[in-house]
Amino acid sequence: MRTKARDITEMTEKKIDETRIAEEIVSVLPAGIARSLSPDRDSIRYSVRGEGMKLRTIVLRRSSLQKLAEDADRAIKVEYLQRDLLLSAGKRTEFRYPRLSHFVQIRRMVAAGMPIACVV
């Protein structure tokens, strides 16, 4: 029984760390613009509403946030993500951490049966 209790405590601490880091990243946006949506198992999502901002959603993967929580250079990486979030607020509709590479997106589209247009 004590092992289960310890495991539950560790899981709760990890979720708190993930949430705290996510809030730290999103804190650079003006107050009241980012609203947390119901979190799912794999990610923490925020809805963004603000005038002059193209950004509408923020998606932060929990597994990446866990790695970030244990990283020695966490402060530097969080600062980089905050800066990237501010820069992308006027350019992109969605901010993701970690970013999906272009090739991963194409593979997912092909796997889903979506047509891919090729320009030669």
Phi, psi and omega per residue, in radians:
M1 nan -0.684 -3.110
R2 -1.140 -0.557 3.124
T3 -1.140 -0.751 3.115
K4 -1.104 -0.737 3.135
A5 -1.097 -0.709 3.123
R6 -1.152 -0.727 3.107
D7 -1.087 -0.731 3.132
I8 -1.139 -0.704 3.114
T9 -1.114 -0.741 3.114
E10 -1.125 -0.707 3.117
M11 -1.119 -0.710 3.124
T12 -1.129 -0.725 3.110
E13 -1.102 -0.703 3.118
K14 -1.106 -0.734 3.127
K15 -1.129 -0.671 3.117
I16 -1.145 -0.747 3.096
D17 -1.062 -0.785 3.130
E18 -1.040 -0.836 -3.114
T19 -1.120 -0.733 -3.140
R20 -1.108 -0.755 3.121
I21 -1.161 -0.726 3.108
A22 -1.049 -0.778 3.123
E23 -1.141 -0.614 3.110
E24 -1.134 -0.711 3.130
I25 -1.151 -0.786 -3.069
V26 -1.347 -0.258 -3.072
S27 -1.108 -0.268 -3.137
V28 -1.306 -0.299 3.090
L29 -1.337 2.657 3.110
P30 -0.977 2.598 -3.086
A31 -1.027 2.389 3.067
G32 1.480 -0.068 -3.114
I33 -1.468 -0.744 -3.126
A34 -1.657 2.233 -3.139
R35 -2.134 2.251 -3.115
S36 -1.246 2.304 3.052
L37 -1.629 2.999 3.133
S38 -1.092 2.120 -3.083
P39 -1.243 2.505 3.050
D40 -1.823 -3.048 -3.036
R41 -1.177 -0.627 -3.018
D42 -1.708 -0.351 -3.033
S43 -2.611 2.864 3.013
I44 -1.964 2.223 -3.075
R45 -2.047 2.512 3.059
Y46 -2.202 2.512 3.009
S47 -1.776 2.363 -3.078
V48 -2.044 2.253 3.085
R49 -2.388 2.038 3.127
G50 -2.868 2.529 3.127
E51 -1.175 2.428 3.112
G52 1.348 0.088 3.132
M53 -1.926 2.260 3.081
K54 -1.416 -0.459 -3.092
L55 -1.080 2.283 3.140
R56 -2.104 -0.558 -3.127
T57 -2.399 2.613 3.043
I58 -2.203 2.216 -3.122
V59 -2.173 2.085 -3.135
L60 -2.087 2.076 -3.124
R61 -1.289 2.312 -3.105
R62 -1.070 -0.721 -3.114
S63 -1.090 -0.657 3.112
S64 -1.234 -0.645 3.097
L65 -1.166 -0.615 3.095
Q66 -1.123 -0.763 3.107
K67 -1.101 -0.685 3.138
L68 -1.141 -0.642 3.141
A69 -1.099 -0.550 -3.096
E70 -1.637 -0.064 -3.073
D71 -1.371 2.407 3.129
A72 -1.189 -0.528 3.133
D73 -1.662 0.500 -3.058
R74 -0.981 -0.796 -3.080
A75 -1.057 -0.724 -3.138
I76 -1.172 -0.741 -3.115
K77 -1.205 -0.661 3.090
V78 -1.137 -0.716 3.102
E79 -1.074 -0.725 3.092
Y80 -1.083 -0.768 3.133
L81 -1.131 -0.670 3.087
Q82 -1.082 -0.784 3.124
R83 -1.119 -0.729 3.117
D84 -1.122 -0.678 3.104
L85 -1.105 -0.781 3.119
L86 -1.102 -0.715 3.138
L87 -1.188 -0.632 -3.089
S88 -1.440 -0.196 -3.096
A89 -1.038 -0.566 -3.132
G90 -1.706 -0.067 -3.039
K91 -1.983 -0.676 -3.051
R92 -2.012 2.746 3.093
T93 -1.560 -0.330 -3.124
E94 -2.414 2.361 3.052
F95 -1.927 2.230 3.133
R96 -2.175 2.466 2.967
Y97 -2.273 2.104 -0.097
P98 -1.342 2.781 3.128
R99 -1.231 2.554 3.023
L100 -1.491 2.313 3.101
S101 -1.282 2.779 -3.120
H102 -1.009 -0.711 -3.096
F103 -1.217 -0.611 3.089
V104 -1.147 -0.710 3.105
Q105 -1.080 -0.728 3.136
I106 -1.135 -0.756 3.122
R107 -1.052 -0.734 3.127
R108 -1.137 -0.673 3.119
M109 -1.152 -0.722 3.118
V110 -1.140 -0.755 3.141
A111 -1.108 -0.549 3.126
A112 -1.433 -0.081 3.124
G113 1.451 0.301 3.133
M114 -1.440 2.503 3.124
P115 -1.271 2.470 3.124
I116 -2.004 2.143 3.115
A117 -1.527 2.267 3.123
C118 -1.945 2.299 3.092
V119 -1.831 2.153 -3.110
V120 -1.851 nan nan
